[in-house]
Amino acid sequence: MAYEINQALPRSFGRLKSGESITPTFASHVRGLLASLLPRYGLLIAFLVLWQVSSTRGWINPAIFPPLNVILSALWTNLANGALLDDIAISLQRSGTAFAFAVVVGIPLGLFMGQFRAVEQALDPILQLFRQTSALALYPVFILLLGLGETSKIFVIFWATLFPVLLATIGGVKEVDKKLIEMARTYGAGSLTVFRRVILPASVPAIFVGLRLSATTALLLLIAAEMIGANKGIGFQVMNAQYNFQIPLMFAAILLLAFLGLAANALLVLLQRRLCRWSQPNA
């Protein structure tokens, strides 16, 4: 039995020379991990370390820029006692509803405009005018029309998130290879089949670019919408903490928004990879 174990050990762990241990192997794994992370996240890590050290050492005013451990502590405390949970739910409801409406309106309209040049030429001037008009500049108009309630907040976010989805969808349809469409029609495919089997799949990567931009825009406009006439939400907490000089809580709410944005972007990237496996480069 001992002989079998001694014979199995070299096959499992490789031959170890005299005085050699598995520590160098672990160290090589650590070096490989650092080599893969530092090129991508090195500057971010350096910025966070500089912030922490500068605030702790007093190089910058810790009352204005608290140390990161104080910010994270404030974030954890307010999450643990439930103070921020209602705000997260309300903010996600507002931005999620506006984003869903932008998807429902923007993608079908973009697919339609992208296929019919006459429709695009007729609607493009007014769309460009609306796109160049800041949603924040129109927010007082929306308040006058819809009031200070949830409708105006959702509508201003919807207004800002609609155009990235719409324009990306139009661009995706127009960039479909014409030879693919001609080939499908040569084999007898009808208009509906060409749209379903050629145009729509080829447009999906561009549509997801618009979706990711819209998701980011939804969170950005959420802050502005909740700073006016709101008593709940992450944006309200940012302003309320600033008014009461609760600077760690203010930064905690901002950090929470950043985490939500990263999570939304990661979810859309994952969904895109699952739906567009054919467009991913070979590993």
C-alpha positions as CSV (number, residue, x, y, z in Angstrom):
1,M,0.0,0.0,0.0
2,A,2.8,2.4,0.9
3,Y,4.5,1.5,-2.4
4,E,1.3,2.5,-4.4
5,I,1.1,5.8,-2.6
6,N,4.7,6.6,-3.2
7,Q,4.2,5.8,-6.9
8,A,1.0,7.9,-7.1
9,L,2.6,11.0,-5.6
10,P,4.9,11.9,-8.5
11,R,2.0,11.6,-10.9
12,S,-0.2,13.9,-8.9
13,F,2.3,16.6,-7.9
14,G,5.1,16.2,-10.4
15,R,8.7,15.3,-9.5
16,L,10.1,17.6,-6.8
17,K,13.8,18.0,-6.6
18,S,15.7,18.0,-3.3
19,G,14.7,21.0,-1.3
20,E,12.0,22.1,-3.7
21,S,8.5,22.9,-2.5
22,I,5.2,24.0,-4.0
23,T,5.7,27.6,-2.8
24,P,7.3,28.7,-6.1
25,T,4.3,27.3,-7.9
26,F,1.9,29.4,-5.8
27,A,4.1,32.4,-6.2
28,S,4.1,31.9,-10.0
29,H,0.3,31.8,-9.9
30,V,0.2,35.0,-7.9
31,R,2.6,36.7,-10.3
32,G,0.4,35.5,-13.2
33,L,-2.7,36.9,-11.5
34,L,-1.0,40.3,-10.9
35,A,0.3,40.4,-14.5
36,S,-3.3,40.0,-15.8
37,L,-4.9,42.5,-13.4
38,L,-2.4,45.3,-13.2
39,P,-2.5,46.4,-16.9
40,R,-6.3,46.7,-16.6
41,Y,-6.8,47.9,-13.0
42,G,-3.4,49.2,-12.0
43,L,-4.3,52.9,-12.4
44,L,-7.6,52.4,-10.5
45,I,-5.8,50.6,-7.6
46,A,-3.2,53.3,-7.5
47,F,-5.8,56.0,-7.4
48,L,-7.7,54.3,-4.5
49,V,-4.5,53.7,-2.6
50,L,-3.4,57.4,-3.1
51,W,-6.8,58.6,-1.9
52,Q,-6.6,56.4,1.2
53,V,-3.1,57.4,2.1
54,S,-3.6,61.1,1.3
55,S,-6.7,61.4,3.4
56,T,-5.2,59.4,6.3
57,R,-1.9,61.4,6.3
58,G,-3.7,64.7,6.0
59,W,-2.4,65.6,2.6
60,I,-5.9,66.4,1.6
61,N,-8.8,67.6,3.8
62,P,-10.3,64.4,5.3
63,A,-13.5,66.4,6.1
64,I,-14.0,66.8,2.3
65,F,-12.4,63.6,1.1
66,P,-12.8,61.0,3.9
67,P,-10.6,57.9,3.9
68,L,-12.0,55.0,1.9
69,N,-12.4,52.8,4.9
70,V,-14.6,55.5,6.5
71,I,-16.7,55.6,3.3
72,L,-17.1,51.9,3.1
73,S,-18.0,51.8,6.8
74,A,-20.7,54.3,6.3
75,L,-22.0,52.3,3.3
76,W,-22.0,49.1,5.2
77,T,-23.7,50.6,8.2
78,N,-26.5,52.2,6.2
79,L,-27.0,49.0,4.2
80,A,-27.1,46.9,7.4
81,N,-29.6,49.1,9.2
82,G,-31.8,49.3,6.1
83,A,-31.5,53.0,5.6
84,L,-30.4,52.7,2.0
85,L,-32.4,49.7,1.0
86,D,-35.6,51.6,0.3
87,D,-33.7,54.2,-1.6
88,I,-32.0,51.5,-3.8
89,A,-35.4,49.9,-4.5
90,I,-37.0,53.2,-5.4
91,S,-34.1,54.3,-7.6
92,L,-34.0,50.9,-9.4
93,Q,-37.7,51.1,-10.0
94,R,-37.5,54.6,-11.5
95,S,-34.5,53.9,-13.7
96,G,-35.6,50.4,-14.6
97,T,-39.1,51.6,-15.7
98,A,-37.7,54.4,-17.8
99,F,-35.1,52.0,-19.4
100,A,-37.7,49.4,-20.2
101,F,-39.9,52.0,-21.9
102,A,-36.8,53.2,-23.9
103,V,-36.1,49.7,-25.0
104,V,-39.8,49.0,-26.0
105,V,-40.0,52.2,-28.0
106,G,-36.5,52.6,-29.3
107,I,-35.7,49.2,-30.7
108,P,-38.9,48.7,-32.8
109,L,-38.7,52.3,-34.0
110,G,-35.1,52.0,-34.8
111,L,-35.6,48.7,-36.7
112,F,-38.4,50.4,-38.7
113,M,-36.5,53.6,-39.5
114,G,-33.3,51.7,-40.4
115,Q,-35.1,49.7,-43.1
116,F,-37.1,52.5,-44.7
117,R,-35.0,55.4,-45.9
118,A,-37.9,57.7,-46.6
119,V,-39.1,57.3,-43.0
120,E,-35.7,58.0,-41.6
121,Q,-35.3,61.1,-43.7
122,A,-38.6,62.4,-42.5
123,L,-38.0,61.7,-38.8
124,D,-34.3,62.3,-38.6
125,P,-34.4,66.2,-38.4
126,I,-36.8,66.3,-35.5
127,L,-35.0,63.4,-33.7
128,Q,-31.7,65.2,-34.1
129,L,-33.3,68.3,-32.6
130,F,-34.7,66.5,-29.6
131,R,-31.4,64.5,-29.2
132,Q,-29.4,67.7,-29.0
133,T,-31.7,69.2,-26.4
134,S,-30.6,68.4,-22.9
135,A,-33.0,66.3,-20.9
136,L,-32.1,68.4,-17.8
137,A,-33.0,71.5,-19.7
138,L,-36.4,70.0,-20.5
139,Y,-37.0,68.8,-17.0
140,P,-38.8,71.9,-15.8
141,V,-41.1,71.5,-18.8
142,F,-41.8,67.9,-17.8
143,I,-42.6,69.1,-14.3
144,L,-45.0,71.7,-15.5
145,L,-46.8,69.1,-17.7
146,L,-46.6,66.0,-15.4
147,G,-46.1,67.4,-12.0
148,L,-43.4,66.7,-9.4
149,G,-44.5,63.1,-8.9
150,E,-43.0,59.9,-10.3
151,T,-44.2,60.4,-13.8
152,S,-42.0,63.4,-14.5
153,K,-38.9,61.7,-13.0
154,I,-39.5,58.6,-15.1
155,F,-40.2,60.5,-18.2
156,V,-37.0,62.6,-18.0
157,I,-34.9,59.4,-17.6
158,F,-36.8,57.8,-20.5
159,W,-36.2,60.9,-22.7
160,A,-32.5,60.7,-22.1
161,T,-32.2,56.9,-22.5
162,L,-34.3,56.7,-25.6
163,F,-31.9,58.2,-28.1
164,P,-28.9,55.9,-27.5
165,V,-31.0,52.9,-28.1
166,L,-32.8,54.4,-31.1
167,L,-29.7,55.7,-32.9
168,A,-27.7,52.5,-32.2
169,T,-30.5,50.4,-33.6
170,I,-30.8,52.5,-36.7
171,G,-27.0,52.3,-37.2
172,G,-27.0,48.6,-36.7
173,V,-29.7,48.0,-39.4
174,K,-28.0,50.3,-41.9
175,E,-24.6,48.5,-41.4
176,V,-26.0,45.1,-42.2
177,D,-24.0,43.6,-45.2
178,K,-26.1,44.1,-48.3
179,K,-24.7,41.0,-49.8
180,L,-26.2,38.9,-47.1
181,I,-29.6,40.4,-47.8
182,E,-29.2,39.8,-51.5
183,M,-28.1,36.2,-51.0
184,A,-31.1,35.5,-48.8
185,R,-33.5,36.9,-51.4
186,T,-31.7,34.9,-54.1
187,Y,-32.6,31.8,-52.2
188,G,-36.2,32.8,-52.1
189,A,-36.5,34.4,-48.7
190,G,-39.3,36.9,-48.2
191,S,-39.1,40.2,-46.6
192,L,-40.2,38.9,-43.2
193,T,-37.7,36.0,-43.3
194,V,-34.9,38.4,-44.4
195,F,-35.7,40.6,-41.4
196,R,-35.9,37.8,-39.0
197,R,-33.0,35.7,-40.1
198,V,-30.5,38.3,-41.5
199,I,-31.3,41.9,-40.4
200,L,-32.3,41.4,-36.8
201,P,-29.4,39.1,-35.8
202,A,-26.8,41.3,-37.6
203,S,-28.1,44.3,-35.7
204,V,-28.1,42.8,-32.2
205,P,-24.4,43.7,-31.4
206,A,-25.0,47.4,-32.3
207,I,-28.3,47.3,-30.3
208,F,-26.4,46.1,-27.2
209,V,-24.0,49.0,-27.5
210,G,-27.0,51.4,-27.4
211,L,-28.4,49.4,-24.4
212,R,-25.2,49.8,-22.4
213,L,-25.1,53.5,-23.1
214,S,-28.7,53.9,-22.2
215,A,-28.3,52.0,-18.9
216,T,-25.4,54.3,-17.9
217,T,-27.5,57.4,-19.0
218,A,-30.4,56.2,-16.9
219,L,-28.3,56.1,-13.7
220,L,-26.8,59.5,-14.5
221,L,-30.2,61.2,-15.1
222,L,-31.6,59.4,-12.0
223,I,-29.4,61.6,-9.8
224,A,-30.7,64.8,-11.3
225,A,-34.3,63.6,-11.3
226,E,-34.1,62.7,-7.6
227,M,-32.4,65.9,-6.6
228,I,-35.6,67.9,-7.4
229,G,-38.8,67.2,-5.6
230,A,-37.9,63.8,-4.2
231,N,-37.7,62.5,-0.7
232,K,-36.5,59.0,-1.4
233,G,-33.8,57.5,-3.7
234,I,-30.1,57.4,-3.9
235,G,-29.9,60.8,-5.6
236,F,-31.9,62.3,-2.8
237,Q,-29.5,60.7,-0.3
238,V,-26.6,62.3,-2.0
239,M,-28.1,65.8,-1.8
240,N,-29.5,65.2,1.7
241,A,-26.1,64.0,3.0
242,Q,-24.4,67.0,1.4
243,Y,-26.8,69.5,3.0
244,N,-26.3,67.9,6.4
245,F,-22.5,67.6,5.8
246,Q,-22.6,63.8,6.2
247,I,-19.7,63.5,3.7
248,P,-19.0,59.8,4.2
249,L,-22.6,59.0,3.6
250,M,-22.6,61.2,0.5
251,F,-19.6,59.4,-1.0
252,A,-21.1,56.1,0.1
253,A,-24.3,56.8,-2.0
254,I,-22.1,57.9,-4.9
255,L,-20.1,54.7,-4.6
256,L,-23.3,52.7,-4.5
257,L,-24.5,54.3,-7.7
258,A,-21.1,53.4,-9.3
259,F,-21.6,49.8,-8.2
260,L,-25.1,49.7,-9.7
261,G,-23.8,51.0,-13.0
262,L,-21.1,48.4,-13.1
263,A,-23.5,45.7,-12.3
264,A,-26.0,46.8,-15.0
265,N,-23.2,47.0,-17.6
266,A,-21.8,43.6,-16.6
267,L,-25.3,42.1,-16.9
268,L,-25.8,43.5,-20.4
269,V,-22.3,42.3,-21.5
270,L,-23.2,38.8,-20.2
271,L,-26.5,38.8,-22.0
272,Q,-24.8,40.0,-25.2
273,R,-22.3,37.2,-25.0
274,R,-25.0,34.6,-24.6
275,L,-27.1,36.0,-27.5
276,C,-24.3,36.9,-29.8
277,R,-21.9,34.0,-29.5
278,W,-21.4,34.0,-33.2
279,S,-20.0,37.5,-33.1
280,Q,-17.4,36.8,-30.4
281,P,-13.8,36.4,-31.4
282,N,-12.3,33.0,-31.2
283,A,-10.3,32.5,-28.0
